[in-house]
Amino acid sequence: MEKADFYVGMGLEAEWIGSVPRCGEIIAISTPIFLQVNRIMYEELVLEYIKACEGIVANHICQWPWEWMDSRMTDYSYFFVPELAKTFVSIQGGDLLDPIKILQGEDLMTADAMLGCPDFPVMIDCVCYEDELLYGQESTISL
């Protein structure tokens, strides 16, 4: 069970798109997501993937699915950076890596995007617990 969080942007202002409780490892993600250079298309592909994996889609009602305060403890965190038109991945809060290089067989050292470790938006105020979540759809939970 590999959890994953998806964002647009980087740093404390990154926008959370949603999360999956399983199938979050790089090899499981649809390659077109990593190849996308257009923000809108990236978001659409990610939303389709999240729903297919019965994940949680962010909406105006905060619904962070994990008990931890940010993505550093999530197995995989994916960041689409519009300024670079590229997606990067952080594994358990580590340095940003190029997921395409990993899919091409490069090891984690050569797949390093040389951007360092990302700052993660704090989501603790948005914590919901599994018995309250509606997987695969937008939540109507209010905290």
N, C-alpha and C positions, 0 to 999 in steps of 0.2 A: 504494500500500500504506500505509494509515493505521492505525497501531497504536493500541490503546486499553487502558487499565487501568480496572477497576471496583472501587469501594470502598463500604463502609457506614461512615458517620462521617467526621470530618475531623481533620486534624492528625496528629501522630505516632502516635496510637492508632487510626487508621482501620484497618478490617479489609479486607484485600484479598480480593475475591471471585474474580477471575480476569482474564485478558487475552486480547485477540485480535490476531493478527499482521496482519490486514487488515480491511477494512470497519468501521473504528472511527470514521470521521468522523460528525459530528452528523447529517447528512442520511441516513446509512445505518442509523442506530439506530432501532429500532421506537419510534414515538411513545408507545405506552402505557408504556414504560419511564420516560420523562420525566414522564408524568402520574401515575405511581403515588405514593400517599401512605402506603402500608402497607409496612413493611420486608420482611416475609416475601414478599409478592407481588412487590415490587421484586427481591428476590434470585432468586425463581423465574423471572421474566421475563429477568433478566440471564443466568442459567445457561442457559436455552434459547437465547438469542442467542449466547452464547459457544460453545456446542456446535455451533450451526448454522454458525458462522464458523470452525469447527475451531480454536477457541482453547484456552487452558489454564485449567482450573478449579482453584482453590486447594483444598487439603485438608490433612490433618494433616502431610503430608510437604511441606516447603517446595519450591516449584518455580517460582520467579521466572524468567520466560522471557527476560529481557533481560540484556545484558552491563553495563548501567548500574545504579547503586546505588539509584535511586528513580524515580518517575514524572515527574520534571522533564524528562527527555529523551524521554518517550513523547509521541506526537503529541497524544493526547487522554486526559485522566484524568477519570473521572466519579465524583462523590461523592454518594451519597444520604445526606442529613442527617436522621435520624429526628426530632430535636427541631423541625425546621422542616417536616418531611414534604415535602421537595423535593429534586430532583436538580440539581446544578451541574456545570459542566465547566470544566476548566483546559486551555488549549491550550499545549502545550510549557512547562508550569510557570508560565504567566501567571496573571493575576487570575481569580477564579471568575466565570463567566458563567452566564446563564440560557439553557439550550439551547432552551427553548420560544420565547423571544423571537427567537433566531437563526432557528429554523424559520419564524417568522412574518415574517421578512424584515428584522428590525432589524439594524443594523450592530453590530460588536463594542463600540463605545463605549456605545451605548444598551442593550446587552444585559448590561452590567456589573452583577453582583449586589451590588456595593458591599461585598464581604466581603474584598477584598484577595487576595493571593497565598497559597495554602494551604501549610501545612507538609506534607511527604510522609514517610510511614514509610520508614525505611531498609530496603532489601530485599537489599543486597549479599551478605549471608550466605546468601541463598537462591538464588543464581544457578545455573541449569542452562543447558546449551547445546542448540541446536536438534536436534542429532543424538541427544540423549537424551530428547527430549520426545515425549509421546504426545498429539497434538492431538485435541481433541474428546472427551477422556475424562479421568478423574482419573488422575494419574500414580502409579506405584508406585516411582518413583525414590527412592533414599535417597542422601543426600550424606554 
